């Protein structure tokens, strides 16, 4: 194949099926093996093999478009997937063959290059939507934990330096639209239409191509960090500690003190490490849902509104300020979150390091049992995050101590502080 030029200057519209022609690769979601299920093809190939709406890479596909426009990337180049196979052979698990259990990711996404090697060799552009590798976590809090004696080096999981060995996975979302509609209790046609309208008509195939059942949405991915033996995660005879964390760039990366996100994330990592050292496994699932899935711009606007309101920042007005700006208190809707746990084969979580009632309810409703719930220790809560914590407790978040009776007395700093 000539990779020095584009195929054609002709624009190919994909908004309507081609004269009744059947898809070359129809998808049978929930099939027991990848070949029966079929490959997810998110790019327009020479043979017109595309069977998914959207494209690989989520929001990064737009950067790829800029690279093509600037001439630095050939639009018909195929990725060389040599030596990219997972460092750990995960699954398959019974949940992979349940079309209702996993609807937002492709459970076979990490083995696409191996399962469809013959089709890739023929020129079909099939790409993995999941990658699994090994690495080390290097966090100053973990080094401090070793120095203070909270964590003990073992030479395998925790090094003398404080570095921590992990197996990690990156997951791109793959939405099976019929299953998504059933999960949310709506008709598929309504789901497709609302997705089409709320994305400004970016994906007309949502409403014109009912034969395309899979959507690759332009949203962030999911990161999974496994501590200890990955096989222990799916083994009900071995203990599992789990933290499901939703992105908070300001705290997770830059250490903002207005919320508990980074302290709670690090606390969860430490608990996962201890479980792994005791012979079980630890699991952190990190979802890109910045600002309760409303975005960082909305989050910062809400910060301003909270701190400038009459009476200053208070727990009693915490959620209302978000709703005033965004129209909804929380857009995360955790119904899809357990899919990652089912992909990992999780059936029981012994220690769930989260106070979120929405996360707990979604996991239990999906069929995974939870033993103990673990709150963030009081000493890890920043002073300016007391408002958030008390507001969440009052809203139903789990806490051994419960919420304070008088939430109006719980105030944070103003912008003038």
C-alpha positions, 0 to 999 in steps of 0.5 A: 500500500502506498503510504505517501499520498492520501487515497483520494480528494473525493469526500466519502459520506457515511451517513447512509447505508450503501445500497443495502450492502451488508456490513462486512464485519457485523458485531455480535455483542456478548459473543464468547470469543473475539472472532465470533463477536467481530472486530471494532473498526473505527476508521474508514478503510479501503474496503469500507469495513468501518462498523463503528460510529466515531473514531479511535482515540476519543478527543485525541482524534482531533489532534490527529486531524491537525497532524494530518492537516499540517502534513506531519501524519499520513492519513492512510498509515496503519499502526505497526502493532509488533510487540505491543501485546499485553504484559499480562494475559487478562481474562476472559471472564464470564462477564465478557459474554454477557451483553448486559454486563459490559456495554461501555468498553470492548472486553476484547479490546486488548487482544484485537491485534492478536485475534485479528492478525490475519485481517490486519495483514490484509489491510483492515485497520483494526486497532486495540482499544485497551493496552496493558503494561507494567510500570512503577509509581513514583509519588512523593507521598509514597516515599514519605510513607516508606520513610515514616514507616506507614509502608514497608518495602518488600523488594517486589511491590514496594522498593526501598526507594518508595517506588511501587510496581504496578500493572496498568491498563488504558481503556478507550470507551466503546459504547454498545448503543443498544446495551447503553439504552437498556442500562439507562432505561430509554429507547435506543432511538432516543439515546441516539437522537440526544447524543446527536443533538447534544454533540452539535450534529457531529455524528449524523450516523447516530440517527441515520445508521441504525446498522452501526451499533457501536459508538466511539465517543470523543471523551477521555479514557479510563486508567486502571492500576493493579497492585500485586498479582493481577490474577488475585483481582478476579479470585474470590478466595483472595482479598481485594481493596479498590478505589474508584476515582474520578478525575480532578486535575486541580487536586490530583496533579496540582494539589489544590486544597479545595477538595479531598481528591488527591489525598483520598486517591493517595490514601486509596493507593496506600490501602491497595499496596497494603492489601497486595503485600498481604497476599491479596490485590489492590485496584485503582480505577481512574475515570476521566470525569473532570468536575463531575463530568461537567468540565474544568471550566464549569468547575472553576465557575462554580468555585467562584460562585461558591466563594462570592455568594452572600455568607461565603462558601457553605456546605448547605449551598455546595451542590446548589451552586453547581446546579445554578451554573451547570443545570445539574448537580452531577453529570457522572451517572455512575451506571457505566462505571462498573463495566471496568470492574466486570472486565477485570473479573471482579465479583467481590470487593472486600474494602471499597475506599470510597464514600460515594453513595452513587458509586457504591449503589452502581457497583452493588446493583451490577452484581458485585458485592462489597464488604467494608467501606473506607472513609478518608481519615479526618487528618487527610482532609484539607481545611478548605475541603471541609465544606465539600466533605460535610456537604457530601455527607449530608447528601448521603455519602458514607461516613462512620461519623455522619454529617454535622447537624448545622451545615451552615456553620461549615464554611470555607475560604472566600476569594478574598482570603 
